[in-house]
């Protein structure tokens, strides 16, 4: 087992968490900045000599509508160019990382983002009339090197490689906590930086963060996979895609394929709902009667990320060490808290209720850590990279589709009931709870059968070992007994001869 062979020092032990934290800080600084930069540049390009009006665009309704249309199309193209290559790359690089290791994919994604940031910085120097090509080139470089999907796949595979099955849920939870804390720091930081500096200064900070990611990955991460000869130059082989897909399609004992498909669907469904939920919440808090400011919404996001991070960093290990529940129990508990959270959001537009929902619902973070732990235990060791690449690919697609789907539902039901989108999520998560409950019972039965088989096999092996030792001991002592008998017979014969001579 890899986790038995790998000897890790203190810094090396926490290297994946540190890399993930830095990467998410950089990502949460970069993404809002790029979107705001695209919007402001689109406004300046549209208005030309009247660009100063961008600061007061709400006063000019006709200009505002044109700028909104331009920015919407620019953002749509940016999102497609950024995400589509990353989705395709995820299918190739999972099997590739199983051959070349986890360290190289992490470094490639970080270096790609670093180059993309430099392209964004050049776009500002090129002027508003030529900004978009530079931004799209940067987005293409980020997407073509995997961006967050590649890093998530590689680091989750790394943690699965170096952790035992007993500690894997806790280790994956710690990695997820770094994801939330990274977003927490980045969300607070981007508002502060943009209030005192320009976009190029923010991009410079992001470049430094990603440079640190590369340094930490290069110096602190120890390779957990023995690279195969000739594999490093072949990430885009069609066989890598077929190997990745086979993780979900090949038959497994005791209904393992069905369990794996359900767990995979759970992660994709949860991510799609989460993506749409963030967008819908943004619209809810910006309409009357709440009419929040941008800073208030930033505080909500920061509170959300902080609570989710604390839940998986402290609450999850505490539950595991005190109650020692099965992973499926942790997942079901997370689903219950998710339903509580959505119920508070669906109640109505109230600031206290919305903030209470993110605090009370924070144990829902156990859904992802528990499901990913179950997935890693359901596949073979040489399938870790393929498995997490499929999950990263599914999550990236869910981010694209989930936001569009839930936003469409919210827009069409706004007049009927503003909380309808959240209510629909509640119904869907109740259905998910039922499915996971049935699958969990089946998995528990399988675990009991496997445990009994292990006990029986151990007893059989122990009995065979004892019998073998008894036979060996008998074989060792048997010659001594025979020699003793021969000696005794010989002594008797000698005594008889002596008596005859005397007679």
C-alpha positions in Angstrom: 0.0 0.0 0.0 1.3 3.4 -0.9 0.3 5.0 2.4 2.5 2.4 4.2 5.5 2.9 1.9 5.5 6.7 2.0 7.5 8.4 4.7 6.4 12.0 5.2 7.9 14.8 7.1 5.9 17.5 8.8 5.9 20.0 6.0 5.6 17.3 3.4 2.6 15.9 5.2 0.7 19.1 4.9 2.0 20.0 1.4 -1.3 19.2 -0.4 -3.3 21.3 2.0 -0.9 24.2 1.7 -0.9 24.0 -2.1 -4.7 23.8 -2.3 -5.1 26.7 0.1 -2.7 28.9 -1.9 -4.3 27.9 -5.2 -7.8 28.7 -3.9 -6.7 32.1 -2.5 -5.3 32.9 -5.9 -8.4 31.6 -7.7 -10.8 33.6 -5.5 -8.7 36.7 -6.0 -8.5 36.2 -9.8 -12.0 35.2 -10.9 -14.0 38.2 -9.5 -11.2 40.6 -10.7 -11.3 39.2 -14.2 -15.0 39.4 -14.4 -15.1 43.0 -13.1 -12.2 43.9 -15.5 -14.2 42.5 -18.5 -17.3 44.5 -17.5 -15.4 47.7 -17.0 -13.4 47.3 -20.2 -16.5 46.5 -22.1 -18.0 49.7 -20.8 -15.0 51.8 -21.7 -14.9 50.2 -25.2 -18.6 50.9 -25.8 -18.6 54.5 -24.5 -15.2 55.5 -25.9 -14.7 59.2 -25.1 -17.5 59.0 -22.6 -15.8 56.3 -20.6 -15.9 58.4 -17.5 -19.7 57.8 -17.4 -19.0 54.1 -16.5 -18.7 55.1 -12.8 -22.3 56.4 -13.0 -23.8 54.1 -15.6 -27.1 53.7 -13.7 -27.9 57.3 -14.7 -27.8 56.5 -18.4 -30.3 53.7 -19.0 -29.8 53.3 -22.7 -26.0 53.1 -22.4 -26.3 50.7 -19.4 -28.4 48.2 -21.5 -25.8 48.2 -24.3 -22.9 47.7 -21.9 -24.8 44.9 -20.1 -25.3 43.2 -23.5 -21.7 43.6 -24.5 -20.4 42.4 -21.1 -22.7 39.5 -21.0 -21.5 38.2 -24.4 -17.8 38.8 -23.4 -18.3 36.9 -20.1 -20.1 34.1 -21.8 -17.2 33.6 -24.3 -14.7 33.9 -21.5 -16.5 31.2 -19.5 -16.6 28.8 -22.5 -13.0 29.4 -23.4 -11.9 28.9 -19.8 -14.0 25.7 -18.9 -14.3 23.6 -22.1 -10.6 22.8 -22.5 -10.4 22.1 -18.7 -13.3 19.6 -19.0 -11.6 17.8 -22.0 -8.2 17.8 -20.3 -9.7 16.2 -17.1 -10.6 13.1 -19.1 -7.0 12.6 -20.3 -5.0 13.6 -17.3 -6.5 11.3 -14.7 -5.1 8.1 -16.2 -1.9 10.1 -17.1 -1.4 11.1 -13.5 -1.7 7.4 -12.5 1.4 6.8 -14.7 3.6 9.9 -14.1 2.5 10.9 -10.6 0.5 13.7 -9.0 3.2 16.4 -8.7 3.6 17.2 -12.4 -0.1 17.9 -13.1 -0.2 20.3 -10.1 2.8 22.2 -11.3 1.5 22.4 -14.9 -1.8 23.9 -13.7 -0.2 26.5 -11.5 2.3 27.5 -14.2 -0.5 27.8 -16.7 -2.4 30.1 -14.5 0.7 32.1 -13.8 1.2 32.7 -17.6 -2.5 33.5 -18.0 -2.2 36.2 -15.3 0.7 37.8 -17.3 -1.6 37.8 -20.4 -4.3 39.6 -18.4 -1.8 42.2 -17.3 -0.7 42.7 -20.9 -4.4 43.3 -21.9 -4.5 46.4 -19.8 -1.4 47.8 -21.5 -3.0 47.0 -24.9 -5.9 49.4 -24.3 -9.6 48.9 -24.1 -10.0 48.3 -27.8 -7.8 45.3 -27.8 -8.3 43.9 -24.3 -10.5 41.0 -25.1 -8.1 38.9 -27.2 -5.5 39.1 -24.5 -8.1 38.0 -21.9 -9.3 35.1 -24.0 -5.7 34.0 -24.7 -5.1 33.9 -20.9 -8.3 32.1 -20.3 -7.4 29.5 -23.0 -4.0 29.0 -21.4 -5.7 28.5 -18.0 -8.2 26.1 -19.4 -5.7 24.1 -21.5 -3.5 23.6 -18.5 -6.4 22.3 -16.3 -6.9 25.2 -13.9 -8.7 24.1 -10.7 -10.0 20.8 -12.2 -6.4 19.5 -12.7 -5.2 20.6 -9.2 -8.3 19.2 -7.5 -7.9 15.8 -9.2 -4.1 15.6 -8.5 -4.3 16.7 -4.9 -7.3 14.4 -4.0 -5.4 11.5 -5.6 -2.3 12.5 -3.7 -4.1 12.4 -0.4 -5.8 9.1 -1.2 -2.4 7.7 -2.1 -0.7 8.7 1.2 -3.6 8.0 3.6 -4.9 4.8 5.1 -8.6 3.9 4.5 -9.3 4.6 8.2 -7.9 8.2 8.1 -8.9 9.0 4.5 -12.2 10.7 5.3 -10.5 13.0 7.8 -7.7 13.8 5.4 -10.0 14.6 2.5 -12.1 16.8 4.9 -8.9 18.7 5.8 -8.2 19.2 2.1 -11.8 20.5 1.6 -11.3 22.8 4.5 -8.4 24.4 2.8 -10.6 25.0 -0.2 -13.1 26.9 1.9 -10.5 28.8 3.8 -8.8 29.8 0.6 -12.0 31.2 -0.8 -12.6 32.9 2.6 -9.2 34.7 2.4 -9.5 35.5 -1.3 -13.1 36.8 -1.0 -12.1 39.3 1.7 -8.9 40.2 0.0 -10.3 41.0 -3.5 -12.6 43.7 -2.2 -9.9 45.3 -0.1 -7.3 45.3 -2.9 -9.7 46.7 -5.5 -10.7 49.5 -3.2 -7.1 50.7 -2.8 -5.5 49.5 -6.1 -6.1 48.7 -9.7 -6.5 45.5 -11.6 -2.8 45.1 -12.5 -1.9 45.3 -8.8 -4.4 42.6 -8.0 -3.1 40.5 -10.9 0.5 41.0 -9.5 -0.6 39.6 -6.1 -2.2 36.6 -7.8 1.0 36.0 -9.8 3.0 35.9 -6.5 0.5 33.5 -5.0 0.7 31.1 -7.9 4.5 31.3 -7.9 4.4 30.2 -4.3 2.1 27.3 -5.3 4.8 26.1 -7.8 7.6 26.4 -5.2 5.7 24.5 -2.5 4.6 21.8 -5.0 8.2 21.4 -6.3 10.0 21.4 -3.0 7.5 19.8 -0.5 5.4 17.3 -2.4 6.9 13.8 -2.6 5.9 11.7 -5.5 3.5 8.9 -4.5 3.4 7.1 -7.8 6.4 5.4 -9.5 6.5 7.0 -13.0 6.2 4.5 -15.8 8.8 4.6 -18.5 7.5 6.5 -21.6 4.3 7.7 -19.9 5.4 11.3 -19.3 5.0 12.3 -23.0 1.6 10.8 -23.6 -1.1 12.7 -21.8 -3.4 12.9 -24.8 -3.5 9.3 -25.8 -7.1 8.1 -26.5 -6.4 5.1 -24.2 -6.3 7.6 -21.2 -9.9 8.6 -21.8 -11.1 5.0 -22.2 -9.2 4.0 -19.0 -10.9 6.9 -17.1 -14.4 6.1 -18.4 -13.9 2.4 -17.6 -13.7 3.3 -13.9 -17.5 3.9 -14.0 -18.5 1.3 -16.6 -16.6 -1.9 -15.6 -18.3 -4.5 -13.5 -17.4 -4.7 -9.8 -18.3 -7.2 -7.2 -21.2 -6.8 -4.8 -22.9 -4.1 -6.8 -19.9 -1.9 -6.6 -20.5 -0.3 -10.0 -24.0 0.8 -9.0 -22.7 2.3 -5.7 -20.0 4.2 -7.6 -22.4 5.6 -10.1 -24.7 6.8 -7.3 -21.8 8.4 -5.4 -20.6 10.1 -8.6 -24.1 11.4 -9.4 -24.3 12.7 -5.8 -21.2 14.9 -6.2 -22.3 16.2 -9.6 -25.8 17.0 -8.3 -24.5 18.7 -5.2 -22.1 20.8 -7.1 -24.7 21.9 -9.7 -27.1 22.9 -6.9 -24.3 24.7 -5.0 -23.4 26.7 -8.2 -26.9 27.7 -8.9 -27.6 28.5 -5.2 -24.8 31.0 -5.1 -26.1 32.8 -8.2 -29.7 32.8 -7.0 -28.7 34.0 -3.5 -26.9 36.9 -5.2 -30.1 38.0 -6.9 -32.3 37.5 -3.8 -30.1 39.8 -1.6 -29.9 42.5 -4.2 -33.6 42.9 -4.7 -36.1 44.6 -2.4 -36.7 44.5 0.5 -33.1 43.5 1.3 -31.1 45.5 -1.3 -27.7 44.6 0.1 -24.5 46.3 -0.8 -21.6 44.5 -2.5 -19.7 44.5 0.8 -22.6 42.8 2.6 -22.8 40.1 0.0 -19.0 39.6 0.3 -19.4 39.2 4.1 -22.1 36.6 3.5 -19.7 34.6 1.2 -16.9 35.0 3.7 -19.1 33.7 6.5 -20.3 30.8 4.4 -16.7 29.7 3.5 -15.4 30.2 7.0 -18.2 28.1 8.5 -17.9 25.3 5.9 -14.1 25.2 6.5 -14.5 25.0 10.3 -17.1 22.3 10.0 -14.8 19.9 8.0 -11.6 20.9 9.9 -12.9 20.6 13.4 -16.4 19.1 13.6 -15.8 16.3 11.1 -12.7 14.9 13.0 -14.5 15.2 16.3 -17.4 13.2 15.1 -15.1 10.5 13.6 -13.1 10.1 16.7 -16.0 10.2 19.2 -18.7 8.3 17.3 -16.7 6.5 14.6 -19.6 6.5 12.2 -19.6 5.0 8.7 -18.9 7.4 5.9 -22.4 7.0 4.5 -23.7 8.1 7.9 -21.7 11.3 7.6 -23.0 11.9 4.2 -26.6 11.4 5.3 -26.0 13.8 8.2 -24.7 16.4 5.8 -27.8 16.0 3.6 -30.0 16.7 6.6 -28.2 19.9 7.4 -28.3 20.9 3.7 -32.1 20.6 3.8 -32.2 22.7 7.0 -30.1 25.4 5.2 -32.3 25.4 2.1 -35.4 25.6 4.3 -34.2 28.8 6.0 -33.3 30.3 2.6 -36.8 29.5 1.2 -38.6 31.1 4.2 -38.2 34.6 2.7 -35.9 37.6 2.3 -34.6 38.2 5.8 -31.0 39.1 6.6 -30.9 37.2 9.9 -32.4 34.1 8.3 -29.9 34.2 5.4 -26.9 34.5 7.7 -28.4 31.8 10.0 -28.7 29.4 7.1 -25.0 29.5 6.4 -24.1 29.0 10.0 -26.6 26.2 10.8 -26.1 24.5 7.5 -22.3 24.3 7.6 -22.2 20.6 8.5 -23.5 20.0 5.0 -19.8 20.2 4.0 -19.5 16.6 5.2 -21.4 15.5 2.0 -18.5 16.0 -0.3 -15.7 14.8 2.0 -17.7 11.7 2.9 -18.7 10.8 -0.7 -15.2 11.3 -2.0 -13.8 9.1 0.7 -16.4 6.4 -0.2 -15.5 6.7 -3.9 -11.7 6.4 -3.2 -12.4 3.2 -1.1 -14.6 1.7 -3.9 -11.9 1.8 -6.6 -8.5 0.2 -6.9 -5.3 2.0 -6.0 -4.2 2.4 -9.6 -7.6 4.0 -10.4 -7.3 7.0 -8.0 -6.2 9.5 -10.7 -8.8 8.4 -13.2 -11.5 8.5 -10.5 -10.8 12.0 -9.3 -10.3 13.3 -12.9 -13.9 12.1 -13.7 -15.1 13.8 -10.5 -13.3 17.1 -11.4 -14.7 16.9 -14.9 -18.2 16.3 -13.6 -17.9 19.2 -11.1 -16.7 21.6 -13.8 -19.7 20.6 -16.0 -22.0 21.0 -13.0 -20.7 24.5 -12.4 -21.7 25.5 -16.0 -25.0 23.7 -16.1 -26.2 24.2 -12.5 -26.0 27.9 -12.5 -27.9 28.2 -15.8 -30.6 25.7 -14.7 -31.4 27.2 -11.3 -31.2 30.8 -12.6 -33.7 29.9 -15.3 -36.1 28.4 -12.7 -35.7 31.4 -10.4 -36.4 33.8 -13.2 -39.6 32.0 -14.4 -41.0 31.5 -10.9 -40.1 34.9 -9.4 -43.6 36.3 -9.6 -45.2 33.1 -8.4 -42.9 32.5 -5.3 -39.3 33.9 -5.0 -38.2 30.9 -2.9 -39.4 28.3 -5.4 -35.8 27.4 -6.5 -34.8 26.7 -2.9 -38.0 24.7 -2.3 -37.3 22.6 -5.4 -33.8 21.9 -4.1 -35.3 20.7 -0.8 -37.5 18.2 -2.6 -34.5 17.0 -4.7 -32.3 16.6 -1.6 -35.0 14.7 0.2 -35.1 12.3 -2.8 -31.3 12.1 -2.6 -31.5 11.2 1.1 -33.8 8.3 0.3 -31.5 7.0 -2.5 -28.4 7.3 -0.3 -30.2 5.5 2.6 -31.0 2.5 0.3 -27.5 2.4 -1.1 -26.0 2.9 2.3 -27.9 -0.2 3.7 -26.6 -2.2 0.7 -23.0 -0.9 1.3 -23.2 -1.7 5.1 -24.4 -5.3 4.2 -21.4 -5.6 1.9 -19.0 -4.3 4.6 -20.4 -6.9 7.1 -20.1 -9.7 4.6 -16.5 -8.6 3.8 -15.7 -8.4 7.5 -17.1 -11.9 8.1 -15.2 -13.2 5.1 -12.0 -11.7 6.5 -12.6 -13.2 9.9 -13.3 -16.6 8.5 -10.2 -16.4 6.3 -8.1 -15.3 9.2 -9.4 -18.2 11.4 -8.8 -20.7 8.6 -5.3 -19.4 8.0 -4.6 -19.4 11.7 -5.9 -23.0 12.0 -3.8 -24.1 9.1 -0.8 -22.4 10.6 -1.3 -24.0 13.9 -1.7 -27.4 12.3 1.4 -26.9 10.3 3.4 -25.9 13.3 2.2 -29.0 15.2 3.2 -31.2 12.3 6.6 -29.6 12.2 7.1 -30.0 15.9 6.1 -33.6 15.7 8.5 -34.1 12.8 11.3 -32.5 14.9 10.7 -34.7 17.9 10.0 -38.0 16.2 13.6 -38.8 15.2 14.7 -38.1 18.8 12.1 -40.7 20.1 13.2 -43.3 17.5 16.9 -42.8 18.4 16.0 -43.1 22.1 14.1 -46.4 21.4 17.0 -47.8 19.4 19.4 -46.8 22.2 17.2 -48.5 24.7 17.0 -51.7 22.5 20.7 -51.6 22.0 21.3 -51.3 25.7 19.0 -54.2 26.4 20.8 -56.4 23.8 24.2 -55.5 25.3 22.9 -56.5 28.8 21.8 -59.9 27.4 25.2 -60.6 25.8 26.9 -59.7 29.1 24.6 -62.1 31.0 25.3 -65.0 28.6 29.1 -64.5 28.9 28.7 -64.7 32.7 26.8 -67.9 32.4 
